[in-house]
Amino acid sequence: METYRFDFPLKVSPFDFIVKEEATFPPGENYYRYLLIKRNLNTNDPFIVNFLKELGVREYGYAGLKDRHALTVQSVSLDRFVGRKLIKRELGRYFALLFVDRIARKIKVGHLKGNTFFVNHWGRLFYQLPYSLNYYDSQRLGKNVARGRRTLKEKPAKKWEKVFWINSYQSFVWNLTAFRLLERKIEEFNSKRGFPVLRPCRVEDGRVFHVFPCSKDRGALLDFLKSLEGIKVPLVGYKVRLDPEVKPVILQILQKGGITLEDFRRWGLKGDYRPLVVRVEKLKRYPRSLRFFLPKGAFATVYLKFLWLLEVS
C-alpha cells in the first residue's frame, strides 16, 4: 500500500482553523445562552471552568468539545446571568462570553447538528469532494488508546477520564475495522469495473494513520464514495450486533489487545453505529480559506487529509 506522510500546514495559528458550531435550542427561561469564543483552550479547560465557578456558575453546558488549536465559536449554557460580555486573556489563552438569549434546557450533545469550518488552504486543496470518510482522528486517539485498553481490564469506575480513555480505544477499534472494510469495498468496486480504477492509500500523521481510496478518475472516486452511503460500522460495545462482514475483524483486533466483549459489558458500554462516510455541505473556496460543513462527530482534519492526499498522490 502506498504511504504518504501528511505535511500540510494545518494549524500554524488558531486563525488558520476556525470552527463555528451549528445547533438549535428550544426557547425558555431556565438557562442563559452565551456564545463562547476561544483559542488555545478546550471547551472544558479549567481556565474557563474555574473562572465561571468564581462567578457563581454551578451548571455549565455545551454540545461538544471544540479543538484547542483553533479559533472556535459555540453556544454554552449557564445557570446564572454573568453579564452581557466577558473577556479573559492570559499568556496566549483567550476566551470571550457574549450573551445571546435564554433557553429552556441545559445544552447537551444532542443539540448539536454539526460544525462549519473555515480552513486556510495555503493556495492548495483545489480537489474538493462532497463526501468524507468518517474516521476518528488524533484528537480522539493518540496516547489515550493504550490507556483505554489497559483501563478496560480494571475495575469499572465512573471517572470521566477513564471512560474517555476507553472511548478512545473504541474509536481506535472502529478505525481499524473501517480500514479493513474500505479495502474490501475497493476490491469489490474494481472487480465490478473490470480493472483497478481505485487503490488504497495510507496517510500517516505522527502515530495516527488513515486509509483512503486513491484514483486519478474523479468520476469513479465519486461513484465509489456514493456507494458507501448508508453503510454503518459498529462502535464496539456489549449490545452492538456484529454482522458476519465485520465480526471476525473486530474480534481479531480485540484479541490482539487482550480485550473481550465482556470487558465492555462490565463497564456498561453498549456501543453504537457510525456511518462510514458523511456528506460535506456548504463547500466554497475563498481566496484564503476553504469553507465546509460536517455533521456532528465528523472530523474536519480527516476531510482535509483526504483532499491533501488527492493532490499529492
C-alpha positions, -999 to 999 in steps of 0.1 A, spaced: 0 0 0 13 34 -9 21 55 22 22 93 24 33 115 54 9 143 60 28 176 58 1 202 52 5 233 74 -29 228 91 -28 249 122 1 273 121 -21 297 141 -56 295 155 -68 318 127 -59 291 102 -86 268 115 -119 284 125 -149 264 138 -184 276 141 -209 253 158 -244 248 143 -271 239 168 -308 246 177 -321 253 212 -357 254 225 -366 288 239 -374 292 276 -363 309 308 -343 283 327 -308 289 314 -287 317 299 -272 310 264 -238 326 257 -215 324 227 -182 311 238 -153 323 215 -120 308 224 -85 300 212 -57 278 227 -83 263 251 -105 233 253 -142 239 260 -139 223 294 -105 238 302 -100 246 339 -91 282 328 -127 286 317 -145 263 342 -128 278 373 -134 313 362 -172 305 359 -172 289 393 -157 321 408 -187 339 393 -211 315 410 -220 293 380 -229 258 391 -241 244 357 -221 248 326 -234 231 295 -221 226 259 -229 205 229 -193 194 220 -156 198 229 -140 221 203 -104 219 192 -78 236 214 -56 246 185 -83 266 167 -104 297 169 -139 283 178 -174 297 183 -200 277 201 -231 281 223 -229 273 260 -255 274 288 -251 289 323 -275 286 352 -270 323 360 -265 356 342 -229 368 343 -231 399 322 -236 408 285 -199 404 276 -169 389 294 -134 387 280 -104 370 297 -68 367 283 -37 351 298 -4 340 282 -18 334 247 -51 319 260 -82 337 253 -120 334 256 -150 356 255 -186 351 266 -213 370 247 -249 368 260 -274 357 233 -308 347 249 -325 324 274 -333 288 267 -354 260 283 -327 234 290 -291 229 297 -271 225 264 -260 189 258 -245 168 229 -280 161 214 -285 198 205 -255 197 181 -262 195 143 -226 199 131 -199 224 125 -189 249 98 -152 251 92 -131 279 77 -96 265 70 -66 283 54 -59 264 22 -25 280 16 -32 281 -22 -38 244 -23 -66 219 -17 -83 225 -51 -97 190 -53 -129 192 -34 -153 163 -26 -189 162 -14 -181 132 8 -156 125 37 -146 93 53 -159 94 89 -128 83 107 -117 94 141 -86 115 142 -57 122 166 -79 145 188 -97 113 199 -68 88 196 -31 93 204 -19 80 238 -54 77 251 -59 45 231 -33 25 252 -47 40 284 -82 29 274 -72 -7 266 -55 -10 300 -84 6 318 -109 -18 303 -93 -46 323 -96 -26 356 -125 -25 380 -153 -3 365 -154 33 377 -174 64 369 -145 87 365 -149 109 333 -112 105 324 -113 67 324 -145 65 303 -129 90 279 -98 68 275 -120 37 269 -140 57 243 -106 64 226 -99 27 224 -133 21 210 -126 47 183 -93 31 175 -110 -3 170 -137 14 148 -110 30 126 -92 -3 121 -124 -21 113 -134 7 88 -100 5 71 -104 -32 65 -140 -27 53 -129 1 29 -101 -21 14 -127 -48 8 -151 -24 -8 -123 -11 -31 -116 -47 -43 -153 -52 -50 -156 -19 -68 -126 -27 -90 -139 -62 -97 -172 -48 -110 -153 -23 -132 -131 -50 -145 -98 -32 -138 -81 -15 -108 -95 21 -110 -91 26 -73 -63 17 -49 -60 21 -11 -35 47 2 -22 53 37 -17 87 52 4 90 83 3 119 107 26 112 137 14 80 153 -20 82 137 -28 68 102 -58 65 79 -66 46 48 -83 64 19 -92 55 -17 -69 69 -44 -78 74 -80 -70 96 -110 -106 91 -122 -126 116 -103 -159 102 -115 -150 67 -103 -139 81 -69 -173 99 -65 -192 68 -76 -173 48 -50 -179 72 -22 -216 74 -30 -218 36 -29 -206 37 7 -236 59 18 -258 40 43 -230 17 55 -226 18 93 -197 4 111 -202 -9 147 -186 11 175 -178 -19 197 -198 -25 228 -217 -53 245 -251 -45 229 -239 -39 193 -248 -65 167 -217 -76 148 -227 -88 113 -206 -115 96 -188 -90 74 -171 -72 103 -173 -96 133 -141 -116 125 -122 -83 120 -134 -67 153 -128 -99 174 -93 -102 159 -85 -66 168 -98 -71 204 -80 -104 208 -47 -88 198 -52 -62 226 -63 -88 251 -98 -74 252 -132 -93 251 -168 -81 246 -174 -89 283 -150 -61 293 -173 -36 277 -203 -52 295 -185 -48 329 -181 -11 321 -217 -7 309 -206 4 274 -234 -5 249 -216 7 218 -232 23 187 -232 25 149 -213 51 130 -216 59 92 -186 50 71 -189 82 50 -207 116 56 -218 143 33 -198 175 31 -220 206 26 -217 243 21 -185 238 2 -170 271 -10 -135 282 -18 -124 318 -8 -91 334 -17 -76 324 16 -99 298 31 -120 267 23 -154 266 39 -174 234 45 -199 219 69 -197 185 86 -223 167 107 -217 162 144 -190 137 152 -171 141 119 -135 153 119 -126 182 96 -89 171 98 -98 137 82 -115 155 53 -85 178 48 -62 148 48 -83 133 21 -82 164 -1 -44 167 5 -39 131 -5 -57 135 -38 -33 163 -47 0 146 -37 -9 112 -50 
